[in-house]
């Protein structure tokens, strides 16, 4: 439960940014959803770690590989086109709790 909550919290800020950036993506960074997911799985061993709904009903997802630490953020538009927004290394799932209310942390 904590892991899911953390992923959702962490991804929320990224979702807003990612949904706005998808319009700036070049066509070479986009493709049919099934093709993009196959490439992430077969080429990088990445599986979906979290997801959320962004602006204009775009689905924002974070894929990562526990084995290699690679990660990718994708945005899928309602028309089924999926775009790569960001990728990197050293993915780490965290489970941080919010500080108690009233704490000036």
N, C-alpha and C positions, 0 to 999 in steps of 0.2 A: 504494500500500500504506500509506504513512504517513498519507495523507488518510483512508483508511478506519479505520485504527487510532485516529486522533485523534477522529474522529466517534464511534466506539464508546466511547472513554474519556470524552469530553465528555458523551455522552448517557447513560452509565450512571447517574450521579447523578440526572439528570433523569428517567430511567425509573422509578426507585424512587419518587421524589416524585410523578410523574404517575400511576402505578398506584394510589397511595394516594388521590390527589385525585379520581379518576374517580367515586367513589361520592358525592362532594359536588356533582357537576355537576348543573345543572338540565336538565330534558328539552329545553329550547330550545337547548342547546349540543350536543345529540346527534342523530344521525340514521343512516339506513342508510349503510353504508360507501361504496357506489357514489355516492350523492348527495353526501356530504361531499367525496370526492375530486374529483368533477366541479366542485364549487363552488370548491375550492382551485385547481384548474387553470385554469378559465375565468375566475373572478373575480379571482384574484391572481397567476396565472402560476406557481404553486408546484408543484414536483415533489418526490418523496421523496428525501431526502438521506441518511437513516440510519434504522435500525430495530433493535428488540430485543424480547426477551420479558420481560415484567414479572410481577408477582404475579398469581396466579389465571389464568395463561395469557393475560393481556392483551398485545396487540401494541402497543408504543409506537413511534411514528414521528415523525420530524422532516421537515417539508416546508419548502422555501424557494424563493425566486425569486432567481436570480443577477442579473436585470435590475433589480428594484425593491428587493431586500434584505429583503422581508417574509419572515417565517417563522411556522410554526404547529407546535405539538406536539399530536398526537392519540393517543388510546388506543382501541383496538378490542377489545371484549370477545368471548368465544367465540360469543356469539349474533349477531355481525355488527353490533352497534350501535357506532358510532364517536362519540367525544366529543372536543370541542375542549378542551384543557387550558390552553394558553397560546399567545400570539401576540405578535409585535412587529416591529420594524424593525432594519435594519443587520446582517443576517445575514452572517457571514463564516466561510468554511471555513478551518480552521487545520490545520497539520501540525506540532505541537510534539512533540519527543522527550522521553522520560523522562530525568531527570538520571542520570548514572552512579551505580551502587551505591556506597555509602560516602561520597557527597558530601552535605554538610549544606546543600544548596541549599534 
